[in-house]
Each structure stands twice: as C-alpha cells, then as structure tokens.
Amino acid sequence: MSRIFSFSTRENPAEEQLIEIGDDAADPVCEALASDTARDVTAAIYQEPRTASELADDVDTSLQNVQYHLGKLETAGIIMDVGTAHAESGNQMTLYGPTHDPLILVAQSSETKPMSSEQLKDVLGVVGIIGVLSLLAQWIVTRIRATTVEVTFTGPGPEMNQPDPLWGLPAGLVVFAVGLILVAGWAWYRT
C-alpha cells in the first residue's frame, strides 16, 4: 500500500449519541455491528480516521470486505466521510471517521435514564457554584467574627455563653448542604 502523506478533514464528530436498545434507531446500528469485522473496523476508526485500504491492513481482511462494512456502518450513521487522504501516488482516498464520539448503546428499563455528559457538566457546574458560594459565606462569617468585640462578664452570677449560630457547624458547610438540598429538591420536582 502506498503511504499516505497528507489528508484534509471536513468535519469533526458530533458530541455523544445515546441509543437505547428498544429504540428504532438501534436496529440499523446493531445490524451494522453484528460481525467481528465491523466492530474491528469501527474500533479502528474511533481511534483515528482512516482510509479503506488502511482499515483492510489494520483488521487483516480484504479491501472489498472493509468496503462492504464501511457502507453498512455509514448507512447506520456510525461513521462518515470526514475528509480526503492523498497517497504518494497522487490518488485521493476517502477518510472515514466517527459520526458521534462517543456512541453509547444502552439497554435499560424505561424508568431509568443514564446521565449524559452534558447533564453531568450541568450538575458539576451547579455543585461548583454552590461550593464557591459556601466558601464566600465562610469567609464572610470568619471576617465578621474576627471583628466582633468579645465582652467578658466578671462577678457573681452564672456565666453567660453566647450560643454558637448554625449548631456549631461552619457556615460554609451549612450553605453547601442547604444548596445541595435545594438543587436536589428542584431536580426531583422536575422529574
């Protein structure tokens, strides 16, 4: 095989795609991935975009067999033409890459839904904001307590201890816990 010395890509793969086994969209995907060769070709393409001849060498099969599987994978929406590769001989070859990265195929009950990376980013963002607010609350309370004048009573009578606000817990921890409870309640209410 002639060595590829340059290539150009047209587009990057889209974000993740989540396909449930029970969906109609799963049928062509499962059919296209039914053979070992198709899965090997897909795995190689997800590592790095490649031409049909490179894939034939990588998975140790004929070019015709790879082209057959590439057609099925492309029809199922698993891979796509992502550019053109140029060989030393001057020939142009199609470069195949993933349509979605990652492609997630799940079997689940209708009551449970896995968390997508976008949802995870949202949750982590909210937790981060709550964390920053709790640190700010702790800093403010610490500053206020540092500027408070302490008065000591001497003489007869019982000692008067000022109760510690927030049940003796750090203010930042209380703000963080309340924030998490509010966000969890809001998320539960939405579902």
Residue pairs with C-beta under 8 A, 6 or more apart in sequence:
1 53
1 54
1 57
2 87
2 88
2 89
2 91
3 87
3 88
4 51
4 54
4 85
4 86
4 87
4 88
4 93
5 86
5 87
5 88
6 85
6 86
7 49
7 83
7 84
7 85
7 86
7 95
8 83
8 84
9 49
9 82
9 83
9 95
9 97
10 81
10 82
10 83
11 80
11 82
12 82
13 80
13 82
13 97
13 98
13 99
13 100
13 101
14 99
14 100
14 101
15 100
15 101
15 117
15 118
16 100
16 101
16 102
16 103
16 104
16 116
16 117
17 99
17 100
17 102
17 103
17 104
18 104
18 106
18 114
18 116
19 25
19 26
19 29
19 103
19 104
19 105
19 106
20 26
20 106
20 107
20 108
21 30
21 105
21 106
21 107
21 108
22 110
26 105
28 75
28 76
28 77
29 76
29 77
29 78
29 103
29 105
30 105
31 72
31 76
32 38
32 69
32 72
32 73
32 75
32 76
32 78
33 39
33 42
33 73
33 76
33 78
35 69
37 59
37 61
37 65
37 66
37 69
38 69
38 72
38 73
40 58
40 59
41 55
41 59
41 66
41 69
41 70
41 73
42 73
42 78
42 79
44 50
44 55
44 58
44 59
45 55
45 73
45 79
45 96
45 97
45 98
46 98
46 101
46 102
49 82
49 83
49 95
49 96
49 97
50 58
50 95
50 96
51 85
51 93
51 94
51 95
51 96
52 63
52 66
52 67
52 70
52 93
52 94
52 96
53 63
53 93
55 66
55 70
55 96
56 62
56 63
56 65
56 66
59 66
70 79
70 96
73 79
74 80
74 81
74 96
77 99
78 98
78 99
78 103
79 96
79 97
79 98
79 99
80 96
80 97
80 98
80 99
81 94
81 95
81 96
82 95
82 96
82 97
83 94
83 95
83 97
84 92
84 93
84 94
84 95
85 92
85 93
85 94
85 95
86 92
86 93
87 93
104 114
106 114
108 114
115 123
126 183
127 180
127 183
130 175
130 176
130 179
130 180
130 183
131 176
133 175
133 176
133 179
134 172
134 173
134 175
134 176
134 179
135 172
137 171
137 172
137 174
137 175
138 170
138 171
138 172
138 173
138 175
139 172
140 171
141 170
141 171
141 172
153 159
153 160
165 171
166 174
